[in-house]
Amino acid sequence: TMSKTLHRPISAKLTKERIQAIREADSLVKRLRSAGGVSVRDRSYHLKVYKSCFVASELVDWFVANGDAQTRQRGVELGQLLVDTDYIHHVVDEHNFEDQYLFFRFRQDESPEQCLQGPSVMYMRGEDGVMIGRLGVKRPLFPGWANYVFALSSATKMLFQFQTELDSSPMCSYSLVGCQVQPNFQANNIHTLTFLRPNKDKSLVLCTHDKAVQTEWIQKLESIGVEVVMSQSEGTAIAKNASSVFQFRAKDINGNVVTLDKYTYVCVYMCCHAHTT
């Protein structure tokens, strides 16, 4: 119903700027969904009906008429604010907010099977400790890789997979609790990340053509507690090319992975006693 209003949680994982943006958006949404707010109804386009939506240009009209925006450009900025804070989205997730005849929908007007499936890419951009990037996914039934947008949340230790950066909810999500990641290199300059997840028969394999990107993801994954394990081929190559023992990593008595380079300046003294007869 039009009286329902979705309130975004304000948590410590959000930046101060994000908190302010959510509060501003929340205030706008309350008014938009009250009596005299923007017109929300079923609309049709090219013989297809889109449930419970409004027209983007009409929302700009509302912002200008109600004094929230002095110009239509400002109205577009406010509309984009609602997209960025995940209150609204394009009905088929193909557009940012524009002053055009485009259909948008409030997230709380989604059908039950679509509502609250997960955060949007736009919303996650405002969280602290989030890494977002495009990676390839190994396709199980076809050769090659399919490209998707991935967002890693440090707070929840979840990896979200999106079709595009405009998606209002993820197509898949993966818990990284207890997960291991195995970096590797394949032919054709393909750098892979294989996620070995507990109690899962199949592993998730992602790839990039940029070694630096692979390294950035590895560092981020390590920072949230994901254990990085070497493949046998990589371990063999490193062992052959290593100039000292300090290039390796090992587990301490508590099972934590530590790099041996921290012991570079530790001296070990050995006392040998000669025995004579």
PyMOL commands that set and color helices and strands:
alter all, ss='L'
color gray80, all
select helices_A, chain A and resi 16-32+56-65+72-84+107-109+121-124+211-223+232-241+245-247+260-263
alter helices_A, ss='H'
color red, helices_A
select strands_A, chain A and resi 41-45+48-55+88-90+103-106+130-138+145-153+158-162+172-175+180-186+190-196+204-208+227-228+249-251+257-259
alter strands_A, ss='S'
color yellow, strands_A
deselect
rebuild
show_as cartoon
